[in-house]
Amino acid sequence: MPIAIKMPALSPTMEEGTLARWLVKVGDKVSSGDIMAEIETDKATMEFEAVDEGTIADIAVAEGTEGVKVGTVIATLAEEGEDPSEVKPASGDAAPAPAPKAEAAKESVVPAKAGTAVETEQPPAKPKAAPASAGATSGGDRVIASPLAKRIAADKGIDLASLTGSGPNGRIVKADVEGAKPGAATPAPAAAPAAAPAAAQDFGIPHEVEKLSGMRKTIARRLTESKQQIPHIYLTVDIRLDALLKLRSQINAALEGDGVKVSVNDMLIKALAKALLRVPTCNVQFAGDTLLKFSRADISVAVSIEGGLITPIIVDAGMKSLSQISAEMKDLAGRAREGKLQPQEYQGGTASISNMGMFGIKQFEAVINPPQAMIMAIGAGEKRPYVVDDALQIATVMSATGSFDHRAIDGADGAELMKVFKELCEKPLGLVA
């Protein structure tokens, strides 16, 4: 009996994903544990692992297809002894495009394990209902063409309907139009219907159109929601780092034999966590008509990866040693850049920290990562004139800015958190106590 391979849920909240790339083709034999495909979520591209043995009899969802609902049949596997050419494709309930009806199949929801997070260039999907100007659907009177191809065709007087597309799903791309000769041209549309924003705003400037990854779309949506829905309040303090830097050197000298090297960022993670525990009115989350008050400080740490940003979490950072935080952060950041984090390792957290000091940024205001209620933005530590014991001296100073959700955190409470954070950094023995 054929086995229906279905789109898996890679996180508790996942409802759909993008089938980024198939690593098998019809006729290939697979065994349990073989990687069959890559599935793009909003944070990474996850490897899709087979749990059954057999031969690929049908691939129902083409690579690059977006919006594939969880539970959709994406492929059919013929069991050992079955002729793949005689196996009918399995049917599913939520296929993004009509699929052939077939006999009942044994269902197998394939689990996925973390894989590469490198954002590969994805072929355009078959949109469900795209504007005519996007050239993303084909019917009796519409053709599949990229915005750039349509513009070039209009300029050269080429009828797109007379061309055969070489792109994914028959999409007409730039190369198809440039290689065509004018003829049987349709008049350039005098009233082009709702041109795609990218094409309408290019003003003739040479450019490329890059398709947004699922991660970039999610970042754009969540940060827009954050600025539109969360009333931000920003509080900045200058922090003298000399004592913290001295303590870091002493700690690293003591841990040299253990292969552990504590970073300034590790110490700041611990400082923020301890500050949140000391000022619990800031370790909260706004939830409509209720307020969530957390008894543990889980710190989400912003890590830049190819194609976007991800925030792995140091769980219970306030109760961990600096060496533990250092080891965990090294592991999480490495796996984040490889796309190997599990959803529970980057979803959650009670507050965030974002450090741009390594880029020489003196001070900035970070956007709150919803549903959290605060984020700490860390600037560069630099030599500055600073008053020490009523005398002007040169000190290593860093600016830190807290962004607070004013619905959940009052200004005075936010100021108290910044004060405690500053004290912990300037008297850092509290971080190892």
C-alpha positions in Angstrom: 0.0 0.0 0.0 1.4 3.4 -0.9 2.5 5.7 1.9 1.4 9.4 1.9 4.2 11.7 3.0 2.6 14.8 4.6 3.8 18.3 5.5 5.0 18.1 9.1 4.4 20.7 11.9 7.9 21.9 12.9 6.6 23.9 15.8 3.5 24.0 17.9 2.2 27.1 16.2 3.2 26.2 12.6 0.2 26.1 10.2 2.0 26.2 6.9 5.5 26.4 5.4 7.5 26.6 2.1 8.8 23.5 0.5 12.1 25.0 -0.3 13.9 22.2 -2.1 13.5 18.5 -2.9 16.6 16.4 -2.4 15.0 13.3 -4.1 13.2 12.7 -7.3 10.6 10.3 -8.6 12.2 6.8 -8.8 14.7 7.4 -6.0 14.8 4.8 -3.2 14.8 6.1 0.3 15.5 4.6 3.7 14.6 5.7 7.2 16.7 8.6 8.2 17.4 9.8 4.6 16.9 13.5 4.0 14.2 14.0 1.4 13.6 17.7 1.3 14.2 21.1 2.9 11.2 22.9 4.5 11.4 26.7 5.1 9.8 27.9 8.3 9.8 31.6 9.5 13.2 31.1 11.2 15.2 28.5 9.3 15.3 25.9 6.6 14.8 22.5 8.2 15.8 19.1 6.8 12.9 16.7 6.2 13.7 13.1 7.2 12.1 9.9 5.9 10.8 7.4 8.5 9.8 4.7 6.0 11.6 2.8 3.3 10.4 2.7 -0.3 10.6 4.3 -3.7 9.4 7.8 -4.5 6.4 7.3 -6.7 5.1 10.8 -6.9 6.0 14.3 -5.8 2.7 16.3 -5.4 4.1 19.7 -4.3 6.8 21.3 -6.4 9.9 22.8 -4.7 9.5 26.6 -4.0 5.8 26.2 -3.2 4.7 28.5 -0.4 1.9 28.3 2.0 1.8 24.5 2.1 -0.6 23.6 4.9 0.5 21.2 7.6 -1.0 17.8 6.8 -0.9 18.3 3.0 0.3 15.3 1.1 3.5 16.4 -0.6 4.7 13.0 -1.9 3.8 9.4 -2.3 6.1 6.5 -1.4 5.8 3.0 -2.9 6.6 0.3 -0.5 9.0 -2.5 -1.2 7.5 -4.9 -3.8 5.2 -2.3 -5.3 5.8 -0.9 -8.8 6.2 2.9 -8.4 4.8 3.4 -12.0 1.6 1.7 -11.0 1.1 3.5 -7.7 -1.4 6.3 -7.8 -0.6 9.6 -6.0 -2.0 9.7 -2.5 -4.6 12.3 -1.8 -4.6 14.9 0.9 -7.0 17.4 2.5 -5.0 20.6 2.3 -3.0 20.5 -0.9 -2.1 24.0 -2.2 -3.1 23.0 -5.7 -5.7 20.3 -6.9 -4.1 16.9 -6.7 -5.3 13.7 -8.3 -7.7 11.6 -6.3 -6.2 8.2 -5.3 -6.8 5.0 -3.4 -6.5 5.1 0.3 -2.9 5.2 1.5 -1.1 4.5 4.7 -0.4 7.8 6.3 3.0 8.7 7.7 3.7 12.2 9.0 7.4 12.5 8.7 9.3 14.3 11.5 11.9 16.9 10.6 15.2 17.5 12.1 17.1 20.8 12.1 19.2 21.4 9.0 20.9 24.2 7.1 19.7 27.7 7.6 21.4 29.1 4.5 18.7 30.9 2.5 18.8 29.4 -0.9 17.3 31.2 -3.8 13.8 29.9 -4.1 11.8 29.6 -7.3 8.5 31.4 -7.3 5.6 29.5 -6.0 2.3 29.0 -7.6 0.4 31.8 -5.9 -3.2 31.3 -5.0 -4.5 34.6 -6.0 -1.8 37.1 -7.1 -2.5 40.4 -8.8 -2.5 40.2 -12.6 0.4 42.5 -12.8 2.5 40.2 -10.7 2.3 37.7 -13.6 2.2 34.9 -11.1 -0.8 32.9 -12.3 -1.8 31.4 -15.6 -5.2 31.0 -17.0 -7.0 31.5 -20.2 -6.1 35.2 -20.4 -3.1 35.6 -18.0 0.5 34.5 -18.3 3.2 33.6 -15.7 5.9 36.3 -15.9 8.2 38.1 -13.5 7.7 41.9 -13.1 11.0 42.6 -14.7 10.2 40.3 -17.7 6.8 42.1 -18.1 8.5 45.5 -18.1 11.1 44.5 -20.7 8.4 42.9 -22.8 6.4 46.1 -22.7 9.5 48.2 -23.7 10.4 45.9 -26.6 6.8 45.4 -27.8 6.8 41.6 -27.2 3.7 39.6 -26.7 4.3 37.5 -23.5 1.6 35.1 -24.6 3.8 34.1 -27.5 6.7 33.1 -25.3 7.5 29.9 -23.5 8.8 30.4 -20.0 12.0 28.7 -18.8 11.5 29.6 -15.1 9.9 27.4 -12.4 6.4 26.4 -13.3 6.7 27.8 -16.8 7.3 31.4 -15.5 8.6 33.8 -18.1 11.8 35.4 -16.8 14.2 38.1 -18.0 16.3 35.7 -20.2 13.1 34.6 -22.1 12.2 38.1 -23.0 15.7 39.3 -23.9 16.1 36.4 -26.3 12.8 37.1 -28.1 12.3 39.2 -31.1 9.6 41.9 -31.3 6.5 40.7 -33.2 2.8 40.2 -32.8 3.2 42.7 -30.1 0.3 43.6 -27.9 0.2 47.3 -27.3 1.9 48.4 -24.1 -0.8 48.5 -21.6 -1.9 52.1 -21.3 -3.6 51.4 -18.1 -1.6 48.6 -16.6 -3.6 47.0 -13.8 -2.0 47.6 -10.4 1.7 47.2 -11.2 3.7 45.4 -8.6 5.3 47.9 -6.1 8.9 47.0 -7.0 8.3 47.6 -10.7 6.3 50.8 -10.1 9.0 52.3 -8.0 12.2 51.4 -9.8 12.2 54.7 -11.9 14.3 52.9 -14.6 17.2 52.3 -12.2 19.0 49.0 -12.9 18.1 46.6 -10.1 17.4 43.0 -9.2 14.2 41.7 -7.7 15.0 39.4 -4.7 12.2 37.2 -3.4 11.7 37.6 0.4 12.4 34.5 2.4 9.9 33.2 5.0 12.2 34.5 7.7 12.4 38.0 6.2 8.6 38.1 5.8 8.1 37.2 9.5 10.6 39.8 10.6 8.9 42.4 8.6 5.5 41.5 9.9 6.4 41.1 13.6 8.5 44.3 13.8 5.7 46.3 12.0 3.2 44.9 14.5 5.6 45.8 17.4 5.9 49.4 16.4 2.2 49.8 15.5 0.8 48.1 18.6 3.4 48.5 21.4 3.9 52.0 22.9 7.7 52.0 23.3 9.5 54.0 26.0 13.3 54.3 25.8 15.7 54.8 28.7 19.4 55.2 28.3 22.3 54.9 30.8 26.1 55.3 30.4 28.0 52.5 32.1 31.6 52.4 33.2 33.1 49.1 32.1 36.6 49.1 33.5 35.8 46.9 36.5 33.8 44.5 34.4 36.6 44.2 31.9 39.1 43.6 34.6 37.0 40.8 36.2 36.5 39.2 32.8 40.3 39.0 32.3 40.6 37.4 35.7 37.8 34.9 35.1 39.3 33.9 31.7 42.7 33.5 33.2 41.3 31.1 35.8 39.3 29.2 33.3 42.0 28.9 30.6 42.7 25.3 31.4 39.0 24.4 30.9 38.8 25.9 27.4 36.2 28.4 28.4 36.4 32.1 27.4 33.7 34.4 28.9 32.8 37.4 26.7 31.5 40.8 27.7 28.2 39.8 26.1 28.0 36.8 28.4 28.4 39.0 31.4 25.8 41.5 30.1 23.3 38.6 29.6 23.8 37.6 33.3 23.5 41.2 34.4 20.2 41.7 32.6 18.8 38.4 34.0 19.8 39.4 37.5 18.4 42.9 37.1 15.1 41.4 36.0 15.0 39.2 39.0 15.7 42.1 41.3 13.1 44.3 39.5 10.3 41.8 38.8 7.9 44.5 37.7 9.9 44.6 34.4 10.0 40.8 34.0 6.5 40.7 32.7 4.4 40.4 29.6 1.3 42.3 28.5 -1.6 39.9 27.7 -4.7 42.0 27.0 -6.6 42.3 30.2 -4.0 40.4 32.2 -0.3 40.7 33.0 2.1 37.7 33.1 4.6 38.0 35.9 7.6 35.7 35.4 9.6 34.2 38.2 12.5 33.2 36.0 14.6 35.3 33.6 15.0 33.7 30.2 17.1 36.0 28.0 16.7 36.0 24.2 19.9 37.0 22.5 19.8 38.5 19.1 22.1 36.6 16.7 22.6 37.8 13.1 22.4 35.0 10.5 22.3 34.9 6.8 19.0 36.3 5.6 17.8 37.7 8.9 17.9 37.5 12.7 17.2 34.8 15.3 17.0 35.0 19.1 18.2 31.8 20.8 17.4 31.7 24.5 19.5 31.3 27.6 17.0 29.7 30.0 17.1 30.9 33.6 20.2 33.0 32.9 20.1 34.7 36.3 20.8 31.4 38.1 23.6 30.2 35.8 27.3 30.8 36.1 29.1 32.9 33.6 31.0 29.8 32.3 27.6 28.0 31.7 26.2 31.0 29.9 29.4 31.2 27.8 29.3 27.6 26.8 25.5 27.7 26.0 25.8 30.9 24.0 28.6 29.5 21.9 26.6 26.4 21.2 23.4 28.2 20.5 25.0 30.9 18.3 26.8 28.3 16.2 23.8 26.2 15.7 21.7 29.3 14.9 24.0 30.2 12.0 23.8 26.7 10.8 20.0 26.6 11.1 20.1 23.7 13.6 18.1 25.3 16.4 15.0 23.5 17.6 11.9 25.8 17.8 11.9 25.6 21.7 15.4 27.1 21.6 14.4 30.4 20.0 10.7 30.7 20.8 9.8 32.2 24.2 12.1 34.3 26.5 11.0 36.9 29.0 13.3 39.7 27.7 15.9 40.3 24.9 19.3 41.7 24.6 20.8 43.0 21.3 24.5 44.0 21.2 25.8 46.0 18.3 28.9 47.2 20.0 31.1 45.0 17.8 30.1 47.2 14.9 31.2 50.4 16.6 27.6 51.5 17.2 27.6 53.9 20.1 24.0 53.8 21.0 20.7 52.6 19.5 17.0 51.9 20.3 15.9 48.4 19.7 12.4 47.3 18.7 10.7 45.1 21.2 10.4 41.5 20.2 6.6 40.7 20.9 5.1 39.3 23.0 8.0 40.3 25.3 7.9 43.7 27.1 11.5 44.8 27.0 14.8 44.6 25.1 18.2 45.9 26.1 20.3 47.6 23.3 24.0 47.5 23.9 26.4 50.0 22.3 30.2 49.9 22.0 32.5 50.3 24.9 34.9 53.2 24.2 37.3 55.5 25.9 35.5 58.6 27.0 36.0 61.5 29.4 34.3 60.4 32.6 33.9 61.9 36.1 35.4 59.5 38.7 35.5 60.6 42.3 34.7 64.2 41.4 37.7 64.2 39.0 37.6 64.1 35.2 39.3 60.9 34.0 39.4 58.7 30.9 37.2 55.6 31.3 35.8 52.8 29.2 32.1 53.7 28.9 29.2 51.9 27.2 25.7 53.2 26.5 22.8 50.9 27.1 19.2 51.7 26.1 16.2 49.8 27.4 13.1 49.7 25.2 10.0 49.0 27.4 6.3 48.2 26.6 4.6 51.1 28.4 1.4 49.1 28.6 3.1 46.7 31.0 6.0 48.6 32.5 5.9 52.1 34.0 8.7 54.6 33.3 9.8 54.5 37.0 10.1 50.7 36.9 12.0 50.8 33.7 14.3 53.4 35.2 14.9 51.1 38.3 15.8 48.2 36.0 18.3 50.4 34.1 19.8 51.6 37.5 20.2 48.0 38.7 21.7 46.9 35.4 24.2 49.7 35.6 25.2 48.8 39.2 25.7 45.1 38.3 28.0 46.1 35.4 30.0 48.6 37.4 30.3 46.4 40.5 30.5 43.0 38.6 31.3 40.8 41.6 27.5 40.6 41.9 27.6 38.5 38.7 29.7 35.8 40.3 28.2 35.9 43.8 
